């Protein structure tokens, strides 16, 4: 009996101390499990919205791989998130990419780089701001606030369809269609001098709503409006921004258009000049021209810097 009692208690004591040992190491075990899970986190990529572009460019490309291994991978992830119309998105920096967190911070704190990325997406997927939250564990949470409201998009789409149906015919070449739209927007739009001077205006001239609904635009509004028509016609395009690494130059934006296997410049803003006599003028000086022709058009007594762009961002236009 005594022997049985000792055996039973030994078993009990062994189990007791085993449980105590496990409990004392529960945090360490949990950490190891979490670390193992974090090595291969699951990134959930929702379906893109209807304004997604399938186009790839030299600077940024669509990606299905949300595990970055380089700075360029991060650029492609930011582009894809924006291009797909995601409002929020989470991805992770892998341990083998040592500079990942610092590179994410570099991109997220650089308005110029974010603007460049923004210029390659559909106007309706263009953002007003991007918020990036970086965790020390390697988790990256991105929140995007988009520029256009659903109400604005509905009104603009109705107007685009109405204009297109009234002035475009199937017999027209792509060149003729672009010229017809170019001329229509300019003839029905005035440059918003007030916003340009005071950085404020009663018109939404900084987006397509201004020229298409209100009849007033700044360069952003002209460019977005033209981009909507180009995309409707399935013509590859993106927006070009001024290289801001210059002294005494204000920002500007215009369209790049892929026509007949060549990239061309298209600047509605400068083809709709503000005149001293108050009259409306329609020009074609900046209509579907090459980079060399753009340089020549800007040549003169006063050096025009607004059309100087980064060949690193827009290598398609370097020719």
C-alpha positions as CSV (number, residue, x, y, z in Angstrom):
1,X,0.0,0.0,0.0
2,X,2.8,2.4,0.9
3,X,4.5,1.7,-2.4
4,X,1.4,2.4,-4.4
5,X,0.8,5.7,-2.5
6,X,4.4,6.8,-3.2
7,X,4.0,6.0,-6.9
8,X,0.7,7.8,-7.2
9,X,2.2,10.9,-5.6
10,X,5.3,10.8,-7.7
11,X,3.1,10.8,-10.8
12,X,1.1,13.7,-9.4
13,X,4.2,15.7,-8.5
14,X,5.8,15.1,-11.9
15,X,2.6,16.3,-13.7
16,X,2.4,19.3,-11.3
17,X,5.9,20.4,-11.9
18,X,5.5,19.8,-15.7
19,X,2.5,22.1,-15.8
20,X,4.3,24.7,-13.8
21,X,7.2,24.5,-16.2
22,X,5.0,24.9,-19.2
23,X,3.1,27.8,-17.7
24,X,6.3,29.6,-16.9
25,X,7.4,29.4,-20.5
26,X,4.0,30.1,-22.1
27,X,5.1,33.7,-23.2
28,X,8.2,32.4,-24.8
29,X,6.2,29.6,-26.6
30,X,3.6,32.2,-27.8
31,X,6.3,34.4,-29.1
32,X,7.8,31.6,-31.1
33,X,4.4,30.7,-32.6
34,X,3.8,34.3,-33.4
35,X,7.2,34.6,-35.0
36,X,6.6,31.5,-37.1
37,X,3.3,32.9,-38.3
38,X,4.8,36.3,-39.1
39,X,7.4,34.7,-41.4
40,X,4.7,33.9,-43.9
41,X,1.8,36.3,-43.1
42,X,-1.3,36.1,-45.3
43,X,-1.9,39.2,-47.4
44,X,-5.5,39.5,-48.5
45,X,-5.9,41.4,-51.8
46,X,-9.5,42.3,-52.5
47,X,-10.9,42.7,-56.0
48,X,-10.0,45.9,-57.8
49,X,-12.7,48.4,-58.5
50,X,-14.0,49.2,-62.0
51,X,-11.5,52.0,-62.6
52,X,-8.4,49.8,-62.4
53,X,-5.9,50.2,-65.2
54,X,-4.3,47.1,-66.6
55,X,-1.4,49.1,-67.9
56,X,2.2,48.8,-66.7
57,X,4.7,51.5,-67.0
58,X,8.5,51.7,-66.7
59,X,8.4,53.5,-63.3
60,X,5.6,51.4,-61.8
61,X,3.8,48.2,-62.6
62,X,0.9,46.2,-61.4
63,X,1.8,43.3,-59.1
64,X,0.2,40.3,-57.4
65,X,3.2,39.8,-55.1
66,X,2.8,41.9,-52.0
67,X,6.0,40.6,-50.3
68,X,8.5,43.4,-51.2
69,X,12.2,42.6,-51.6
70,X,13.3,45.9,-52.9
71,X,12.5,49.6,-53.2
72,X,11.0,49.1,-56.6
73,X,8.8,46.3,-55.2
74,X,7.4,48.9,-52.7
75,X,6.7,51.4,-55.5
76,X,4.8,48.7,-57.4
77,X,2.8,47.8,-54.3
78,X,1.8,51.4,-53.6
79,X,0.9,51.8,-57.3
80,X,-1.2,48.6,-57.3
81,X,-3.0,49.5,-54.1
82,X,-3.9,52.9,-55.5
83,X,-4.6,51.6,-59.0
84,X,-7.0,49.0,-57.6
85,X,-8.9,51.5,-55.6
86,X,-8.3,50.0,-52.2
87,X,-9.3,52.2,-49.3
88,X,-7.2,50.3,-46.8
89,X,-4.5,47.6,-47.3
90,X,-2.0,45.7,-45.1
91,X,1.2,44.1,-46.1
92,X,4.4,43.0,-44.4
93,X,8.1,43.7,-44.6
94,X,10.0,40.4,-44.7
95,X,13.0,39.9,-42.5
96,X,15.4,39.4,-45.4
97,X,14.7,42.9,-46.8
98,X,16.6,44.8,-44.1
99,X,15.9,48.3,-45.5
100,X,12.2,47.6,-46.0
101,X,10.8,49.7,-43.0
102,X,13.1,52.6,-43.8
103,X,12.2,52.5,-47.5
104,X,8.5,52.5,-46.7
105,X,9.0,55.5,-44.4
106,X,11.0,57.2,-47.2
107,X,8.1,56.7,-49.7
108,X,5.3,57.6,-47.3
109,X,7.0,60.8,-46.3
110,X,7.8,61.9,-49.9
111,X,4.9,63.8,-51.4
112,X,6.6,64.1,-54.7
113,X,7.1,60.3,-55.1
114,X,3.5,59.7,-54.0
115,X,2.3,62.3,-56.6
116,X,4.3,60.5,-59.3
117,X,2.6,57.2,-58.4
118,X,-0.8,59.0,-58.4
119,X,-0.2,60.2,-62.0
120,X,-0.2,56.7,-63.4
121,X,-3.7,55.7,-62.2
122,X,-7.2,56.4,-63.4
123,X,-8.3,59.9,-62.2
124,X,-11.1,58.4,-60.0
125,X,-8.5,56.3,-58.2
126,X,-6.3,59.3,-57.6
127,X,-5.9,60.1,-53.9
128,X,-6.0,63.3,-52.0
129,X,-3.8,61.8,-49.3
130,X,-2.2,58.5,-48.2
131,X,-1.6,57.6,-44.6
132,X,0.9,54.9,-43.8
133,X,1.3,53.3,-40.4
134,X,4.5,51.4,-39.9
135,X,4.8,48.8,-37.1
136,X,8.2,47.6,-35.7
137,X,7.0,44.1,-36.3
138,X,7.0,44.8,-40.1
139,X,3.3,45.3,-40.6
140,X,2.4,48.2,-43.0
141,X,-1.1,49.6,-42.9
142,X,-2.1,52.0,-45.6
143,X,-5.2,54.2,-45.7
144,X,-6.1,56.1,-48.9
145,X,-8.5,59.0,-49.1
146,X,-9.6,59.4,-52.7
147,X,-10.1,62.8,-54.5
148,X,-13.5,62.2,-56.1
149,X,-16.7,61.5,-54.3
150,X,-19.2,59.0,-55.7
151,X,-21.7,61.8,-56.4
152,X,-19.1,63.7,-58.4
153,X,-18.2,60.5,-60.4
154,X,-21.8,59.9,-61.3
155,X,-22.3,63.4,-62.6
156,X,-19.0,63.5,-64.5
157,X,-19.7,60.1,-66.1
158,X,-23.1,61.2,-67.3
159,X,-21.5,64.4,-68.8
160,X,-18.6,62.4,-70.4
161,X,-21.1,60.0,-72.1
162,X,-23.3,62.9,-73.2
163,X,-20.4,64.8,-74.7
164,X,-18.9,61.7,-76.4
165,X,-22.2,60.7,-78.0
166,X,-22.8,64.2,-79.3
167,X,-19.4,65.0,-80.9
168,X,-17.6,61.6,-81.6
169,X,-18.3,59.3,-84.5
170,X,-17.0,55.8,-85.3
171,X,-15.6,57.1,-88.6
172,X,-13.1,59.3,-86.9
173,X,-9.5,58.2,-86.4
174,X,-8.1,58.2,-82.9
175,X,-6.2,61.4,-83.7
176,X,-9.4,63.1,-84.8
177,X,-11.3,61.9,-81.7
178,X,-8.6,63.3,-79.4
179,X,-8.5,66.6,-81.3
180,X,-12.3,66.9,-81.1
181,X,-12.3,66.3,-77.3
182,X,-9.3,68.6,-76.9
183,X,-11.1,71.4,-78.7
184,X,-14.5,70.8,-76.9
185,X,-13.0,71.0,-73.4
186,X,-11.0,74.2,-74.2
187,X,-14.0,75.9,-75.9
188,X,-16.2,75.2,-72.9
189,X,-13.7,75.9,-70.2
190,X,-12.0,79.0,-68.7
191,X,-8.8,78.9,-66.7
192,X,-9.6,79.4,-63.0
193,X,-7.3,82.4,-62.4
194,X,-8.7,82.9,-58.9
195,X,-7.6,79.4,-57.7
196,X,-4.2,79.9,-59.3
197,X,-3.8,83.3,-57.6
198,X,-5.4,82.7,-54.2
199,X,-5.2,78.9,-54.0
200,X,-8.9,79.0,-53.4
201,X,-12.0,79.2,-55.5
202,X,-15.8,78.4,-55.5
203,X,-15.2,76.0,-58.4
204,X,-13.8,72.4,-58.2
205,X,-11.4,73.4,-61.0
206,X,-8.6,71.1,-59.7
207,X,-10.5,68.0,-60.9
208,X,-12.5,67.0,-63.9
209,X,-15.8,68.2,-62.3
210,X,-14.6,71.8,-62.8
211,X,-14.2,71.9,-66.6
212,X,-16.9,69.3,-67.4
213,X,-19.7,70.5,-65.0
214,X,-18.7,74.1,-64.0
215,X,-16.7,75.3,-66.9
216,X,-13.6,76.3,-65.0
217,X,-10.3,74.4,-64.6
218,X,-6.7,74.6,-63.5
219,X,-4.1,72.3,-65.1
220,X,-5.2,69.3,-62.9
221,X,-8.8,69.7,-64.0
222,X,-7.9,70.0,-67.7
223,X,-5.7,66.9,-67.4
224,X,-8.1,64.7,-65.5
225,X,-10.9,65.6,-67.9
226,X,-8.8,64.7,-70.9
227,X,-7.6,61.5,-69.2
228,X,-11.2,60.3,-68.7
229,X,-11.9,60.6,-72.4
230,X,-8.6,58.9,-73.4
231,X,-9.4,56.0,-71.1
232,X,-12.9,55.8,-72.5
233,X,-11.4,55.5,-75.9
234,X,-9.0,52.7,-74.6
235,X,-6.0,54.9,-75.4
236,X,-3.1,54.4,-73.0
237,X,-2.2,57.5,-71.1
238,X,-0.8,58.9,-67.9
239,X,-0.3,62.3,-66.3
240,X,3.1,64.2,-66.5
241,X,4.2,66.4,-63.6
242,X,6.8,69.2,-63.6
243,X,10.2,68.2,-62.2
244,X,10.1,70.2,-58.9
245,X,13.8,70.0,-58.2
246,X,14.2,73.4,-59.8
247,X,14.4,76.9,-58.6
248,X,11.6,79.4,-59.2
249,X,9.2,77.0,-60.8
250,X,5.6,76.3,-60.0
251,X,4.1,72.8,-60.5
252,X,2.2,71.8,-63.6
253,X,0.6,68.7,-65.0
254,X,-0.4,67.6,-68.5
255,X,-1.3,64.4,-70.4
256,X,1.0,61.8,-72.0
257,X,-0.8,59.9,-74.8
258,X,0.3,56.6,-76.5
259,X,-0.7,57.0,-80.2
260,X,0.5,55.1,-83.2
261,X,3.1,53.4,-81.1
262,X,4.6,56.6,-79.8
263,X,4.3,58.6,-76.7
264,X,3.2,62.2,-77.2
265,X,2.6,65.3,-75.0
266,X,-0.9,66.9,-74.8
267,X,-1.3,70.1,-72.7
268,X,-4.8,71.5,-72.8
269,X,-4.0,74.2,-70.2
270,X,-1.4,75.8,-72.4
271,X,-3.6,75.4,-75.5
272,X,-6.2,77.5,-73.6
273,X,-4.2,80.6,-72.8
274,X,-5.4,83.4,-70.4
275,X,-5.4,86.5,-72.6
276,X,-5.0,90.1,-71.6
277,X,-8.0,91.1,-73.8
278,X,-10.3,88.6,-72.1
279,X,-11.1,86.8,-75.3
280,X,-11.1,83.0,-75.6
281,X,-8.3,81.4,-77.7
282,X,-7.9,77.9,-78.9
283,X,-4.4,76.7,-79.8
284,X,-2.8,73.4,-80.9
285,X,0.8,74.4,-80.0
286,X,0.9,71.6,-77.4
287,X,-1.3,69.1,-79.1
288,X,0.2,65.6,-79.5
289,X,3.8,66.7,-79.8
290,X,7.1,64.9,-79.1
291,X,9.5,65.8,-76.3
292,X,11.7,67.5,-78.8
293,X,8.8,69.5,-80.1
294,X,7.8,70.4,-76.6
295,X,11.3,71.7,-76.0
296,X,11.1,73.8,-79.1
297,X,7.6,75.1,-78.3
298,X,8.9,76.3,-74.9
299,X,12.0,78.0,-76.4
300,X,12.2,81.8,-76.6
301,X,13.3,84.8,-74.7
302,X,11.9,83.4,-71.5
303,X,12.9,79.8,-70.5
304,X,9.8,77.8,-69.7
305,X,10.5,75.4,-66.9
306,X,7.0,74.0,-66.3
307,X,7.4,71.4,-69.0
308,X,10.7,70.1,-67.7
309,X,10.0,66.5,-66.4
310,X,12.0,63.7,-64.8
311,X,13.4,61.2,-67.3
312,X,13.7,58.8,-64.4
313,X,10.0,58.9,-63.7
314,X,8.8,59.2,-67.3
315,X,11.5,57.4,-69.4
316,X,8.7,56.7,-72.1
317,X,9.0,60.4,-72.9
318,X,12.7,60.8,-73.2
319,X,12.8,60.1,-76.9
